[in-house]
Amino acid sequence: MEKILFLAHTETDGGLSKASLEALTAAKTLAGELGCGFGAALFGADVADAANALAGCGATAMYGAAGQAFGQARYATDAAAITALCQAVGATIVVCADDSRLSRAVPGAAHRLGGRVDAHVTALAARDGKAFLVRWYYRQRMSAEMTREQRPWFVTVSGGVFEAHAVTPGQAALTAVDVPDATSRTTVKDIIAPAADEQTIRPDAALLFVAGAGWTKKQADGQPHVAEAGEIILGFTAKAQASLGSSKSLVDMGGEGQAILPFLSHLHQVGQTGATPRHPKGLATCCHGEEPHVVGWRFIGERRAVNLDAGCGWAQGKCDVLYVADAFAVMRAVNEMLG
């Protein structure tokens, strides 16, 4: 019988992220379909609060690797903690969130344990007593269902696919796991991060706002207005607390010597060669709806676009609503409405 393990790391506040709670739902769902129980394993500077938050999740056992060595994301210590936890449990299938920290360390732990790992999983199910998963390939153009015989099998679940597990706090019985190889030559001195209101990539935001190359092109008066475009875009994302994305053409224009919006980087890129976010709503502005860009919108719930060209790609059934209008004028009005 399979031994399923839900794996997560704690956040800076000692709790669990939404992505981790979504992965918990995935692990619990798979365990139910296989007719077996599941365990939970946590690592971080202090895992007691996170363990107590999961007291009512239905896990048959809960394990934790705690200590200052695991307080910061670091490959050496994270991989060691994951390896020790999986060995202590004897897990055959390990389910965790597809976040940057676990995506970096899980492959190393899988290699040490002689297992396999599959990332960006969008569905988990059981059939004839065997676990199956679904994931997308080639930038979300092809979907595949697969299973593996190798164990342990690590599965990282994409965010926004499963509902986050409803936390039921209590008093958890936590089994401490010793990590023998918790030393590292790397020391975390400090973390330099932008203020919360300066953050423009917000995975949990209700709205994704994508800026296309049209924002930096010549406008009706024959001149580009890049500075004004930047003020409008950042003003909207700040007021609406929306996540900001960009098309590949806009990101790459800097290498072609053209004017660019300086706050955009490849991290904002949405499309075939960028991210595939899962926000409930999306608004594309000055984008033409080309196929590579639209691929990145495959999992957006409600899609709308603003473009002066009524014959652009968005008008060909790729969005729910197309506003044929000047994005500058529309977004100025929207910002005024938002105050």
C-alpha positions as CSV (number, residue, x, y, z in Angstrom):
1,M,0.0,0.0,0.0
2,E,1.2,3.5,-0.8
3,K,2.4,5.8,1.9
4,I,1.5,9.3,0.9
5,L,3.2,12.3,2.5
6,F,2.2,15.9,2.3
7,L,5.4,18.0,2.5
8,A,5.7,21.8,3.2
9,H,8.0,24.4,4.5
10,T,6.9,27.2,6.9
11,E,6.8,30.9,5.9
12,T,8.5,33.7,7.7
13,D,5.6,34.1,10.0
14,G,5.6,30.4,10.9
15,G,2.5,29.5,9.0
16,L,1.8,27.8,5.7
17,S,1.3,29.4,2.3
18,K,-1.9,29.1,0.2
19,A,0.0,27.0,-2.3
20,S,1.0,24.6,0.4
21,L,-2.7,24.3,1.6
22,E,-3.7,23.6,-2.0
23,A,-1.1,20.8,-2.1
24,L,-2.5,19.4,1.1
25,T,-5.9,19.2,-0.6
26,A,-4.2,17.3,-3.5
27,A,-2.5,14.9,-1.1
28,K,-5.7,14.3,0.9
29,T,-7.7,13.7,-2.3
30,L,-5.2,11.2,-3.7
31,A,-5.1,9.3,-0.4
32,G,-8.9,9.1,-0.3
33,E,-9.0,7.7,-3.8
34,L,-6.3,5.1,-3.1
35,G,-8.0,4.1,0.2
36,C,-5.0,4.9,2.4
37,G,-4.0,7.5,5.0
38,F,-1.5,10.2,4.5
39,G,1.1,11.9,6.7
40,A,2.3,15.4,6.9
41,A,5.9,16.6,7.1
42,L,7.0,20.2,7.8
43,F,10.4,21.9,8.0
44,G,11.4,25.4,9.0
45,A,12.8,27.5,11.8
46,D,9.8,26.5,14.0
47,V,7.1,24.2,12.8
48,A,4.9,24.0,15.9
49,D,2.4,26.7,14.9
50,A,2.0,25.2,11.4
51,A,1.6,21.7,12.8
52,N,-1.2,22.9,15.2
53,A,-2.9,24.6,12.2
54,L,-3.1,21.2,10.5
55,A,-4.2,19.3,13.6
56,G,-7.6,18.7,12.0
57,C,-6.5,18.0,8.5
58,G,-6.8,14.2,8.9
59,A,-3.1,13.3,8.7
60,T,-2.4,10.0,10.4
61,A,1.0,11.3,11.6
62,M,2.9,14.5,11.6
63,Y,6.6,15.0,11.4
64,G,8.8,18.1,11.7
65,A,12.4,19.2,11.1
66,A,12.9,22.4,13.0
67,G,15.9,24.7,13.5
68,Q,17.4,28.0,12.4
69,A,19.3,26.1,9.7
70,F,15.9,25.6,7.9
71,G,14.6,29.2,8.5
72,Q,15.8,30.4,5.1
73,A,15.5,28.9,1.7
74,R,18.9,27.2,0.9
75,Y,19.4,24.2,-1.3
76,A,21.8,22.2,1.0
77,T,19.7,22.4,4.2
78,D,16.3,22.1,2.5
79,A,17.4,19.0,0.5
80,A,18.8,17.5,3.7
81,A,15.6,18.1,5.6
82,I,13.4,16.7,2.9
83,T,15.5,13.6,2.6
84,A,15.5,13.0,6.4
85,L,11.7,13.5,6.6
86,C,10.9,11.2,3.7
87,Q,13.2,8.5,5.2
88,A,11.6,8.8,8.6
89,V,8.2,8.3,7.1
90,G,9.1,5.8,4.5
91,A,6.9,7.7,2.0
92,T,6.3,6.3,-1.4
93,I,4.4,9.4,-2.9
94,V,5.3,12.9,-1.7
95,V,3.0,15.8,-2.6
96,C,4.1,19.4,-2.2
97,A,3.6,22.9,-3.6
98,D,5.2,23.9,-6.9
99,D,6.9,27.0,-5.3
100,S,10.4,28.2,-5.9
101,R,11.9,26.8,-2.7
102,L,10.6,23.2,-3.1
103,S,11.1,23.2,-6.8
104,R,14.8,23.9,-6.2
105,A,15.4,21.3,-3.4
106,V,13.0,18.4,-4.1
107,P,14.9,17.1,-7.2
108,G,18.0,16.8,-5.1
109,A,16.2,14.9,-2.4
110,A,14.6,12.6,-5.0
111,H,18.0,11.8,-6.4
112,R,19.4,11.0,-3.0
113,L,16.5,8.6,-2.3
114,G,16.6,7.0,-5.7
115,G,13.2,8.3,-6.6
116,R,11.7,10.5,-9.3
117,V,10.0,13.9,-9.5
118,D,7.3,15.4,-11.7
119,A,6.6,19.1,-11.5
120,H,3.8,21.4,-12.5
121,V,1.1,18.8,-11.9
122,T,-2.5,19.9,-12.5
123,A,-4.4,16.8,-11.4
124,L,-4.0,13.7,-9.2
125,A,-6.2,10.7,-9.3
126,A,-6.3,6.9,-8.7
127,R,-7.4,4.2,-11.0
128,D,-7.2,0.4,-10.4
129,G,-5.3,1.1,-7.2
130,K,-2.6,3.1,-9.0
131,A,-1.9,6.8,-8.8
132,F,-2.0,8.9,-11.9
133,L,-1.2,12.6,-12.6
134,V,-1.8,15.1,-15.3
135,R,0.6,17.8,-16.4
136,W,1.2,20.0,-19.3
137,Y,4.1,20.0,-21.7
138,Y,5.6,22.3,-24.3
139,R,4.4,25.5,-22.6
140,Q,0.9,24.2,-21.9
141,R,0.1,23.1,-25.5
142,M,0.0,19.4,-24.7
143,S,-1.5,17.5,-21.7
144,A,-0.3,14.1,-20.6
145,E,-1.6,11.6,-18.1
146,M,1.1,9.4,-16.5
147,T,2.1,7.2,-13.7
148,R,5.5,5.8,-12.4
149,E,6.7,2.7,-10.8
150,Q,9.7,4.3,-9.2
151,R,9.4,5.2,-5.5
152,P,9.6,7.6,-3.8
153,W,7.6,9.6,-6.3
154,F,7.7,13.4,-5.7
155,V,4.9,15.5,-7.1
156,T,4.8,19.3,-7.1
157,V,1.3,20.7,-7.6
158,S,0.8,23.9,-9.6
159,G,-0.9,26.7,-7.7
160,G,-4.5,27.5,-8.3
161,V,-5.5,24.0,-9.3
162,F,-6.9,22.7,-6.0
163,E,-8.9,24.5,-3.4
164,A,-6.8,25.5,-0.4
165,H,-7.5,23.3,2.6
166,A,-9.6,24.9,5.3
167,V,-7.4,25.1,8.4
168,T,-8.8,23.6,11.6
169,P,-6.4,24.5,14.4
170,G,-5.8,22.2,17.3
171,Q,-3.0,20.5,19.2
172,A,-0.9,18.4,16.9
173,A,1.2,15.4,18.0
174,L,4.4,16.2,16.3
175,T,7.3,13.7,15.8
176,A,10.6,15.5,15.6
177,V,13.0,14.3,13.0
178,D,16.8,14.8,13.3
179,V,18.6,16.0,10.2
180,P,22.2,14.8,10.4
181,D,23.5,16.7,7.4
182,A,22.1,20.2,8.3
183,T,25.4,22.1,8.1
184,S,26.1,24.5,5.2
185,R,28.9,26.6,3.9
186,T,26.4,29.3,3.0
187,T,25.4,31.8,5.6
188,V,22.3,34.1,5.1
189,K,23.3,37.5,6.2
190,D,20.3,39.5,5.2
191,I,17.3,39.6,2.9
192,I,16.8,42.7,0.7
193,A,13.2,42.8,-0.7
194,P,11.0,45.6,-2.0
195,A,8.3,47.0,0.1
196,A,4.9,45.2,-0.1
197,D,3.4,48.1,-2.1
198,E,6.2,48.0,-4.6
199,Q,5.6,44.3,-5.4
200,T,4.0,43.9,-8.8
201,I,4.0,40.1,-9.1
202,R,1.1,38.9,-6.9
203,P,0.3,35.2,-7.6
204,D,-2.8,35.4,-5.3
205,A,-4.2,38.5,-6.8
206,A,-7.8,38.4,-8.2
207,L,-6.7,40.2,-11.4
208,L,-3.8,39.8,-13.8
209,F,-3.1,43.0,-15.8
210,V,-0.9,42.4,-18.9
211,A,0.8,45.3,-20.6
212,G,1.6,44.8,-24.3
213,A,4.1,46.5,-26.6
214,G,1.5,49.1,-27.7
215,W,2.1,51.1,-24.5
216,T,5.6,52.1,-25.7
217,K,4.6,52.8,-29.4
218,K,3.8,56.2,-30.9
219,Q,0.4,57.4,-30.0
220,A,-2.2,59.5,-31.8
221,D,0.0,62.6,-31.6
222,G,2.9,60.7,-33.3
223,Q,5.0,60.6,-30.1
224,P,5.6,57.7,-27.6
225,H,4.5,58.4,-24.0
226,V,6.5,55.8,-22.0
227,A,6.7,57.8,-18.8
228,E,2.9,58.4,-18.7
229,A,2.3,54.7,-19.6
230,G,4.4,53.7,-16.6
231,E,2.5,55.9,-14.2
232,I,-0.9,54.6,-15.5
233,I,0.1,51.0,-15.3
234,L,1.7,51.1,-11.9
235,G,-1.1,53.4,-10.6
236,F,-3.7,50.8,-11.6
237,T,-1.8,47.7,-10.2
238,A,-1.2,49.5,-6.9
239,K,-4.8,50.7,-6.5
240,A,-6.4,47.4,-7.7
241,Q,-3.7,45.2,-6.0
242,A,-3.4,43.4,-9.4
243,S,-0.6,41.3,-10.5
244,L,1.4,42.7,-13.5
245,G,2.5,40.7,-16.5
246,S,3.9,41.6,-19.9
247,S,4.1,40.1,-23.4
248,K,7.4,38.8,-24.7
249,S,7.6,41.6,-27.3
250,L,7.5,44.3,-24.6
251,V,10.1,42.5,-22.5
252,D,12.5,42.0,-25.3
253,M,12.3,45.5,-26.9
254,G,15.1,46.7,-24.6
255,G,17.6,44.5,-26.4
256,E,16.5,46.1,-29.7
257,G,17.2,49.6,-28.5
258,Q,13.6,50.7,-28.2
259,A,12.0,52.5,-25.3
260,I,10.8,50.1,-22.5
261,L,9.0,50.2,-19.3
262,P,11.9,50.0,-16.8
263,F,9.9,48.1,-14.1
264,L,9.3,45.1,-16.3
265,S,11.5,42.0,-16.5
266,H,11.4,38.5,-17.8
267,L,9.8,37.5,-14.4
268,H,6.7,39.4,-15.6
269,Q,6.6,37.6,-19.0
270,V,3.3,35.7,-19.7
271,G,3.0,33.4,-22.7
272,Q,4.6,30.5,-24.5
273,T,8.1,31.4,-23.1
274,G,6.8,32.9,-19.9
275,A,4.5,32.1,-17.0
276,T,1.1,30.6,-17.2
277,P,-0.8,32.2,-14.3
278,R,-4.2,31.1,-12.9
279,H,-5.8,34.3,-11.8
280,P,-9.6,34.4,-11.7
281,K,-9.7,37.4,-14.1
282,G,-7.3,38.9,-16.6
283,L,-7.1,42.2,-18.5
284,A,-4.8,42.5,-21.5
285,T,-4.0,46.0,-22.8
286,C,-2.3,47.0,-26.0
287,C,-1.7,43.3,-26.7
288,H,-2.7,41.8,-30.0
289,G,-3.7,38.3,-28.8
290,E,-1.0,36.3,-30.7
291,E,-1.0,32.6,-30.1
292,P,2.2,32.5,-28.1
293,H,0.9,35.1,-25.7
294,V,-2.6,33.6,-25.4
295,V,-1.0,30.2,-24.4
296,G,-0.1,31.9,-21.1
297,W,-3.7,32.8,-20.6
298,R,-5.0,29.3,-20.9
299,F,-5.9,29.0,-17.2
300,I,-7.2,32.5,-16.6
301,G,-10.9,32.4,-15.6
302,E,-12.4,35.5,-17.3
303,R,-10.4,37.2,-20.0
304,R,-10.9,40.7,-21.3
305,A,-8.8,42.9,-23.5
306,V,-8.4,46.6,-24.6
307,N,-7.1,47.2,-28.1
308,L,-7.6,49.8,-30.8
309,D,-7.6,47.1,-33.5
310,A,-11.0,45.4,-33.8
311,G,-9.4,42.7,-35.9
312,C,-6.6,41.7,-33.5
313,G,-6.2,38.2,-32.1
314,W,-8.3,38.9,-29.0
315,A,-11.3,39.4,-31.3
316,Q,-11.0,35.9,-32.8
317,G,-12.6,34.2,-29.8
318,K,-9.6,34.4,-27.5
319,C,-11.2,36.6,-24.9
320,D,-14.6,37.0,-23.3
321,V,-14.9,40.7,-23.9
322,L,-12.9,43.0,-26.2
323,Y,-13.0,46.8,-25.7
324,V,-12.1,48.5,-28.9
325,A,-10.6,51.7,-27.4
326,D,-7.4,53.5,-26.5
327,A,-5.9,51.8,-23.5
328,F,-4.4,55.1,-22.3
329,A,-7.8,56.7,-22.2
330,V,-9.5,53.7,-20.7
331,M,-7.0,53.1,-17.9
332,R,-6.8,56.8,-17.0
333,A,-10.6,56.7,-16.5
334,V,-10.3,53.5,-14.5
335,N,-7.6,55.0,-12.2
336,E,-9.8,58.0,-11.6
337,M,-12.7,55.7,-10.6
338,L,-10.4,53.8,-8.2
339,G,-9.4,57.1,-6.6
